[in-house]
Amino acid sequence: MALPEAQPSMPNQPGTLARLPFKKLLLVLGLSASLYALVLLVWGGRGTSSWALLGATLWSWTGLQATALCLLSYILRGLRWRLWMAHYSRRFGWLQGLRLYLAGYAFTPTPGNIGEAVRGLMLTQPLRASQSLAIFGAERLADLLCLLLLCLPVLPWALSTGLLAAAPPWLGVLALVLGLLLLVGLFLLMLFRQRLLQRFDWLRQAWQCLRVRPLLWLGLTLVAWAAQGLAVWLIGRALQVDFSWLTATSFYALAMVVGALSALPAGLGGMEAVLTALLLAYGASAGTALGLTVMVRLLTLWLAVAIGLLTLLYSAAIAKDIRFS
């Protein structure tokens, strides 16, 4: 069922009041997940040699390079969001558009990352609900497509080196089930595409967003996720994991796909389990695999959430181009 159109309204009108509790709920969920992760991060590994190595790597030149690559990924995806916002006649300067995009990361730790769909609703001149959801849908579809493409390089390598045979049985079953679900989903999408586009207005608009300069958003998305894959490779090399950049990127992409399909807040649990299992199957020690996974999540997720919270507060309290009522 299509979401109701959210028109700009005065504070005492129902449209604004209906959006207010939903935004606050998403903010509370995001903050709760962030605080929970922070507790685990600070107290979970205190006093261990693995934790000391993790901290040393984070504050090394390699850690700074990996951080810069993750920031580049956020910027590129912000440019993609700015492109689709312009499709709805919402044009921002480079810095303002990037800041408004980053503010949405405060809502990332929500089921299925659905909190990011409120980016367009928080503006002082908000989008319609269907338009904001359409951009969110286009972002997720573009991310899924590019992550699946980045998964491909590891397949021939895995077959030639016997990685699949060394992997835990449950990992092979999981990969098979996910592959079948994706194939069935794509088949149903193509079979009922016209009916779905007519039934769900936001889905039709998401499809229209994807038709806006497709080579540009495809390039931005591929480079953004490849940059984070390169960050994973740099961290792994610092932790003595001897794998190629393509292998590291494919491992990360596969873990992200599984995390996204789990519909858990920011893929928490699912992504970490898959990435750790892949590293263990590759031959990394348990401590190294866990340490690498923790650092990857710290830089690719929680850094974005922290930046999102800061930019959200600045945009609402100082720039005043975001509001919660």
C-alpha positions as CSV (number, residue, x, y, z in Angstrom):
1,M,0.0,0.0,0.0
2,A,1.4,3.4,-1.0
3,L,2.4,5.7,1.8
4,P,0.3,8.8,2.2
5,E,1.7,12.0,0.6
6,A,3.3,14.2,3.3
7,Q,2.7,17.8,2.4
8,P,4.4,20.7,4.2
9,S,2.0,21.8,7.0
10,M,1.7,24.1,10.0
11,P,2.8,22.6,13.3
12,N,-0.8,22.1,14.4
13,Q,-1.8,20.1,11.3
14,P,-2.0,16.3,11.4
15,G,0.7,15.7,8.7
16,T,3.4,17.1,10.8
17,L,2.2,15.4,14.0
18,A,2.0,12.1,12.3
19,R,5.7,12.3,11.2
20,L,7.0,13.5,14.6
21,P,6.7,10.3,16.7
22,F,8.1,8.2,13.9
23,K,11.2,10.3,13.6
24,K,11.8,10.4,17.3
25,L,11.4,6.6,17.5
26,L,14.0,6.1,14.7
27,L,16.3,8.5,16.5
28,V,15.9,6.6,19.8
29,L,16.5,3.2,18.0
30,G,19.6,4.6,16.4
31,L,21.0,6.0,19.6
32,S,20.3,2.8,21.5
33,A,22.1,0.6,19.0
34,S,25.0,3.1,18.9
35,L,25.4,3.1,22.7
36,Y,25.1,-0.7,22.8
37,A,27.9,-1.1,20.3
38,L,30.0,1.5,22.1
39,V,29.7,-0.5,25.3
40,L,30.8,-3.7,23.6
41,L,33.6,-1.9,21.9
42,V,35.0,-0.3,25.0
43,W,34.5,-3.0,27.6
44,G,34.3,-6.1,25.4
45,G,38.0,-6.3,24.6
46,R,39.6,-4.3,27.4
47,G,42.8,-5.8,28.7
48,T,43.5,-8.2,25.8
49,S,46.4,-8.2,23.5
50,S,44.1,-8.3,20.5
51,W,42.5,-5.1,21.7
52,A,45.9,-3.4,22.1
53,L,46.8,-4.5,18.5
54,L,43.4,-3.2,17.3
55,G,44.0,0.2,18.9
56,A,47.5,0.4,17.6
57,T,46.3,-0.3,14.1
58,L,43.5,2.2,14.3
59,W,45.8,5.1,15.2
60,S,48.5,4.1,12.7
61,W,49.1,5.5,9.2
62,T,47.2,2.5,7.9
63,G,44.2,3.3,10.1
64,L,44.2,6.9,8.9
65,Q,44.3,5.7,5.2
66,A,41.4,3.3,5.9
67,T,39.5,6.1,7.6
68,A,40.1,8.4,4.6
69,L,38.8,5.8,2.2
70,C,35.6,5.3,4.3
71,L,35.1,9.1,4.3
72,L,35.5,9.1,0.6
73,S,32.8,6.4,0.4
74,Y,30.4,8.5,2.4
75,I,31.1,11.5,0.1
76,L,30.5,9.6,-3.1
77,R,27.2,8.3,-1.8
78,G,26.3,11.8,-0.7
79,L,26.9,13.0,-4.3
80,R,24.5,10.2,-5.5
81,W,21.8,11.4,-3.0
82,R,22.3,15.0,-4.2
83,L,21.8,13.8,-7.8
84,W,18.4,12.2,-6.9
85,M,17.3,15.1,-4.8
86,A,17.9,17.4,-7.8
87,H,15.5,15.1,-9.7
88,Y,12.8,16.3,-7.3
89,S,13.9,20.0,-7.7
90,R,15.7,20.0,-4.3
91,R,19.1,21.5,-5.3
92,F,21.8,22.1,-2.7
93,G,25.3,23.3,-2.7
94,W,28.1,20.7,-2.4
95,L,28.7,21.2,1.3
96,Q,25.1,21.6,2.3
97,G,24.0,18.6,0.3
98,L,26.7,16.4,1.8
99,R,25.9,17.6,5.3
100,L,22.2,16.9,4.9
101,Y,23.0,13.4,3.5
102,L,25.5,12.6,6.4
103,A,22.8,13.6,8.9
104,G,20.7,10.7,7.8
105,Y,23.4,8.3,9.0
106,A,22.3,9.0,12.5
107,F,19.3,6.7,11.7
108,T,21.3,3.9,10.1
109,P,21.1,1.5,13.1
110,T,17.4,0.8,12.5
111,P,15.8,-2.4,11.0
112,G,16.8,-2.6,7.4
113,N,18.4,0.8,7.6
114,I,14.8,2.2,7.0
115,G,15.6,5.2,9.2
116,E,17.6,6.7,6.4
117,A,14.3,7.1,4.5
118,V,13.5,10.1,6.6
119,R,16.4,12.2,5.1
120,G,14.0,13.9,2.8
121,L,11.3,14.4,5.4
122,M,13.5,16.2,7.9
123,L,14.2,19.2,5.6
124,T,12.6,22.5,6.3
125,Q,11.0,22.1,2.9
126,P,10.4,18.3,3.0
127,L,9.8,15.9,0.2
128,R,6.6,14.0,0.0
129,A,6.8,10.7,1.9
130,S,6.6,8.7,-1.4
131,Q,9.5,10.7,-2.8
132,S,11.7,10.3,0.2
133,L,11.0,6.6,0.3
134,A,11.7,6.4,-3.5
135,I,15.2,7.8,-3.0
136,F,15.8,5.4,-0.2
137,G,14.6,2.5,-2.4
138,A,16.9,3.7,-5.2
139,E,19.9,3.8,-2.9
140,R,19.3,0.3,-1.6
141,L,18.8,-1.1,-5.0
142,A,21.9,0.6,-6.3
143,D,23.9,-0.6,-3.3
144,L,22.7,-4.2,-3.7
145,L,23.5,-4.3,-7.4
146,C,27.0,-3.0,-6.9
147,L,27.7,-5.2,-3.9
148,L,26.6,-8.3,-5.9
149,L,29.0,-7.2,-8.7
150,L,31.8,-6.8,-6.2
151,C,31.1,-10.4,-4.9
152,L,31.9,-11.9,-8.2
153,P,35.7,-11.7,-8.3
154,V,36.1,-14.1,-5.3
155,L,34.1,-16.9,-6.9
156,P,36.7,-18.3,-9.4
157,W,39.5,-17.8,-6.8
158,A,37.5,-19.7,-4.2
159,L,36.9,-22.5,-6.6
160,S,40.5,-22.7,-7.7
161,T,42.0,-22.6,-4.2
162,G,39.5,-24.9,-2.5
163,L,38.2,-22.2,-0.1
164,L,34.6,-23.4,-0.5
165,A,35.6,-26.9,0.5
166,A,37.3,-25.6,3.6
167,A,34.4,-23.4,4.6
168,P,32.0,-24.5,7.3
169,P,29.0,-26.5,5.8
170,W,26.5,-23.9,7.1
171,L,28.2,-21.2,5.1
172,G,27.8,-23.1,1.8
173,V,24.1,-23.7,2.6
174,L,23.6,-20.1,3.5
175,A,25.2,-18.9,0.3
176,L,23.0,-21.4,-1.7
177,V,19.8,-20.2,0.0
178,L,20.7,-16.5,-0.4
179,G,21.6,-17.1,-4.1
180,L,18.3,-18.9,-4.7
181,L,16.3,-16.2,-2.9
182,L,18.0,-13.5,-5.0
183,L,17.3,-15.3,-8.3
184,V,13.6,-15.9,-7.3
185,G,13.3,-12.3,-6.2
186,L,14.7,-11.0,-9.5
187,F,12.5,-13.3,-11.5
188,L,9.4,-12.2,-9.6
189,L,10.4,-8.6,-9.9
190,M,10.8,-8.8,-13.7
191,L,7.6,-10.9,-14.1
192,F,5.4,-8.5,-12.1
193,R,7.3,-5.3,-12.7
194,Q,4.5,-3.4,-14.3
195,R,2.0,-4.5,-11.7
196,L,4.3,-3.6,-8.8
197,L,5.2,-0.2,-10.3
198,Q,1.4,0.6,-10.7
199,R,0.6,-0.6,-7.2
200,F,3.4,1.1,-5.2
201,D,4.0,4.7,-6.2
202,W,7.2,4.9,-4.3
203,L,8.6,1.9,-6.2
204,R,7.7,3.5,-9.5
205,Q,9.4,6.7,-8.4
206,A,12.5,4.7,-7.3
207,W,12.7,3.2,-10.7
208,Q,12.5,6.7,-12.2
209,C,15.4,7.8,-9.9
210,L,17.5,4.9,-11.2
211,R,16.9,6.1,-14.8
212,V,18.5,9.5,-14.0
213,R,22.0,9.4,-15.3
214,P,22.5,5.6,-14.6
215,L,26.2,5.6,-15.5
216,L,26.9,8.3,-13.0
217,W,25.2,6.7,-10.0
218,L,26.6,3.3,-11.0
219,G,30.1,4.7,-11.1
220,L,29.7,6.6,-7.8
221,T,28.3,3.5,-6.1
222,L,30.9,1.1,-7.3
223,V,33.8,3.3,-6.4
224,A,32.2,4.0,-3.0
225,W,32.0,0.4,-2.0
226,A,35.3,-0.5,-3.6
227,A,36.9,2.2,-1.5
228,Q,35.6,0.5,1.7
229,G,36.8,-2.8,0.3
230,L,40.3,-1.2,-0.1
231,A,40.0,-0.1,3.5
232,V,39.3,-3.7,4.6
233,W,42.4,-4.8,2.6
234,L,44.6,-2.2,4.3
235,I,43.4,-3.2,7.8
236,G,43.8,-6.9,7.0
237,R,47.4,-6.4,5.7
238,A,48.2,-4.5,8.9
239,L,46.9,-7.5,10.9
240,Q,49.0,-9.9,8.8
241,V,46.1,-11.3,6.7
242,D,47.6,-12.1,3.3
243,F,44.8,-11.6,0.8
244,S,44.4,-9.5,-2.3
245,W,42.4,-6.3,-2.6
246,L,39.8,-8.1,-4.8
247,T,39.4,-10.9,-2.2
248,A,39.1,-8.5,0.7
249,T,36.5,-6.4,-1.3
250,S,34.5,-9.5,-2.2
251,F,34.5,-10.8,1.4
252,Y,33.3,-7.4,2.6
253,A,30.6,-7.2,-0.2
254,L,29.3,-10.6,0.5
255,A,29.1,-9.9,4.3
256,M,27.3,-6.7,3.6
257,V,24.7,-8.4,1.3
258,V,24.0,-11.0,4.0
259,G,23.7,-8.3,6.6
260,A,21.3,-6.3,4.5
261,L,19.1,-9.3,3.7
262,S,18.9,-10.1,7.4
263,A,16.9,-6.9,7.9
264,L,18.6,-6.4,11.3
265,P,19.5,-2.9,12.4
266,A,22.5,-2.0,10.1
267,G,22.9,-5.8,9.5
268,L,24.2,-6.1,13.1
269,G,25.2,-9.7,13.8
270,G,24.7,-11.1,10.3
271,M,27.4,-9.1,8.6
272,E,29.9,-9.7,11.4
273,A,29.2,-13.4,11.5
274,V,29.7,-13.9,7.7
275,L,32.9,-11.7,7.5
276,T,34.5,-13.5,10.5
277,A,33.5,-16.9,9.1
278,L,35.0,-16.0,5.7
279,L,38.3,-14.9,7.3
280,L,38.5,-18.0,9.4
281,A,37.9,-20.2,6.3
282,Y,40.6,-18.3,4.6
283,G,43.0,-19.2,7.3
284,A,43.1,-16.2,9.7
285,S,43.2,-16.9,13.4
286,A,40.1,-16.3,15.5
287,G,41.6,-13.2,17.2
288,T,42.7,-11.7,13.9
289,A,39.3,-12.4,12.2
290,L,37.4,-10.8,15.1
291,G,39.7,-7.9,15.4
292,L,39.5,-7.2,11.7
293,T,35.7,-7.4,11.7
294,V,35.4,-5.1,14.7
295,M,37.7,-2.5,13.1
296,V,35.9,-2.8,9.7
297,R,32.5,-2.1,11.4
298,L,34.0,0.7,13.5
299,L,35.1,2.5,10.3
300,T,32.4,1.6,7.9
301,L,29.4,1.9,10.2
302,W,29.9,3.5,13.5
303,L,32.1,6.3,12.2
304,A,29.3,7.2,9.8
305,V,26.8,7.1,12.7
306,A,28.9,9.4,14.8
307,I,29.3,11.8,11.9
308,G,25.6,11.6,11.3
309,L,24.7,12.5,14.9
310,L,27.1,15.5,14.8
311,T,25.8,16.8,11.5
312,L,22.2,16.2,12.5
313,L,22.6,18.3,15.7
314,Y,24.4,21.0,13.7
315,S,21.8,21.1,11.0
316,A,18.9,21.2,13.4
317,A,20.3,23.6,16.0
318,I,22.6,26.0,14.0
319,A,22.0,25.7,10.2
320,K,18.3,25.1,10.9
321,D,17.7,23.4,7.6
322,I,16.5,20.2,9.4
323,R,13.6,20.1,11.8
324,F,11.7,17.5,13.8
325,S,8.3,19.1,13.8
